[in-house]
Amino acid sequence: MAWAIHALVGLLGTGSWAAINGVWVELPLLVPSAPEGWLLPSCLTVIIQLANVGPLAVTLAHRLRPGWLDEVGAIYALLGLGVPSGPASL
């Protein structure tokens, strides 16, 4: 891949990293007023760590079985899972 693509992927990751850090910075203000209390940071920790499994699985699939993973199908599967879960969380 070209260096520009790597830079763009890095910028995309930086945005996600900044958003997660923003939530962690605000937790001392959120915890006293949230009905979950201190369960909220615990759940966030588990969710954030589970989010690391996807990129690891894709990396291992590319490394161990090149050409096996259909990236277009994986993207559609993620969109098919993510789009309905957005309104469901409201």
Secondary structure, 3 states (H helix, E strand, C coil): CCHHHHHHHHHHHHHHHHHHHHHHHHHHHHHHHCCCCCHHHHHHHHHHHHHCHHHHHHHHHHHHCCCCCCHHHHHHHHHHHHHHHHHHCC
